[in-house]
Amino acid sequence: MTKVKVGTRFQVVVPREAREALKLSPGDRLKVGVEGNAVVMLIVRAAELRARASIGFAEGLHRANAIDAGAKKFLTNDTRLARGDLGLEVQLLHDLGR
């Protein structure tokens, strides 16, 4: 985790490692919120997935990154992620080989 400084206008710079890992570009939109003691920034595409499927932060982020990377399937053991049309086919791991 990288430390960042809050500027005089309450701006922060997203560290390069995070920008590259999330494939952020200038102009991308983020939603900012508070969860417990943490400031959370969600890429809007992940936030939209979370809202449509009522899934958690990590699940939405993983799914959005898979879509951005051009994945055709999302492999998981979490049956909650198999519901709804979220732009990616979901394959439950326990169903593989059947």
C-alpha positions as CSV (number, residue, x, y, z in Angstrom):
1,M,0.0,0.0,0.0
2,T,1.4,3.4,-1.0
3,K,1.0,6.6,1.1
4,V,-0.4,9.7,-0.6
5,K,-0.7,13.3,0.6
6,V,-4.0,15.2,0.6
7,G,-3.4,18.5,-1.1
8,T,-4.8,21.9,-0.1
9,R,-7.8,21.4,-2.4
10,F,-8.3,17.8,-0.9
11,Q,-7.0,16.2,-4.0
12,V,-4.9,13.0,-4.0
13,V,-2.8,11.4,-6.8
14,V,-3.6,7.8,-7.5
15,P,-0.2,6.0,-7.3
16,R,1.2,4.7,-10.6
17,E,1.1,1.1,-9.5
18,A,-2.7,1.4,-8.8
19,R,-3.3,3.3,-12.1
20,E,-1.4,0.7,-14.1
21,A,-3.0,-2.3,-12.3
22,L,-6.5,-0.9,-12.8
23,K,-5.8,0.5,-16.3
24,L,-7.0,4.0,-15.3
25,S,-6.8,6.8,-17.7
26,P,-7.2,10.6,-17.4
27,G,-10.9,11.3,-17.4
28,D,-12.0,7.9,-15.9
29,R,-14.6,8.4,-13.2
30,L,-14.3,7.1,-9.6
31,K,-16.9,6.9,-6.9
32,V,-15.6,7.8,-3.5
33,G,-17.0,6.6,-0.2
34,V,-16.2,5.6,3.3
35,E,-16.3,2.0,4.6
36,G,-15.5,1.9,8.3
37,N,-12.1,3.6,8.7
38,A,-11.2,3.6,5.1
39,V,-11.7,5.9,2.1
40,V,-12.7,3.7,-0.8
41,M,-12.5,4.7,-4.5
42,L,-14.4,2.5,-6.9
43,I,-13.9,2.7,-10.7
44,V,-17.4,3.6,-11.9
45,R,-17.6,0.4,-14.0
46,A,-17.0,-1.7,-10.8
47,A,-19.5,0.4,-8.9
48,E,-22.1,-0.1,-11.6
49,L,-21.6,-3.9,-11.5
50,R,-21.9,-3.8,-7.7
51,A,-25.2,-1.9,-7.9
52,R,-26.7,-4.1,-10.6
53,A,-25.9,-7.4,-8.8
54,S,-25.7,-6.4,-5.1
55,I,-22.2,-7.8,-4.8
56,G,-19.4,-6.6,-2.7
57,F,-16.5,-4.3,-3.4
58,A,-13.9,-7.0,-4.2
59,E,-16.3,-9.0,-6.3
60,G,-17.3,-6.0,-8.4
61,L,-13.6,-5.0,-8.8
62,H,-12.5,-8.5,-9.9
63,R,-15.4,-8.8,-12.3
64,A,-14.9,-5.3,-13.8
65,N,-11.2,-6.1,-14.3
66,A,-11.9,-9.4,-15.9
67,I,-14.3,-7.6,-18.4
68,D,-11.7,-4.9,-19.1
69,A,-9.1,-7.5,-19.7
70,G,-11.3,-9.2,-22.4
71,A,-12.1,-12.3,-20.4
72,K,-14.8,-14.6,-21.7
73,K,-15.5,-16.4,-18.5
74,F,-15.3,-15.7,-14.8
75,L,-14.4,-18.7,-12.7
76,T,-15.6,-18.7,-9.0
77,N,-16.9,-20.8,-6.2
78,D,-19.3,-17.9,-5.1
79,T,-22.8,-18.8,-6.3
80,R,-23.9,-15.2,-5.6
81,L,-21.7,-14.0,-8.5
82,A,-23.5,-16.4,-10.9
83,R,-26.8,-14.5,-10.8
84,G,-27.7,-11.6,-13.1
85,D,-26.3,-10.5,-16.4
86,L,-23.1,-8.7,-15.7
87,G,-21.5,-8.8,-19.1
88,L,-19.5,-12.0,-18.5
89,E,-20.3,-15.7,-18.4
90,V,-19.8,-17.1,-14.9
91,Q,-18.5,-20.7,-14.5
92,L,-18.8,-22.2,-11.0
93,L,-15.6,-24.2,-10.2
94,H,-17.5,-27.1,-8.7
95,D,-19.3,-27.5,-12.1
96,L,-16.1,-27.9,-14.1
97,G,-15.8,-31.4,-15.5
98,R,-19.4,-32.2,-15.3
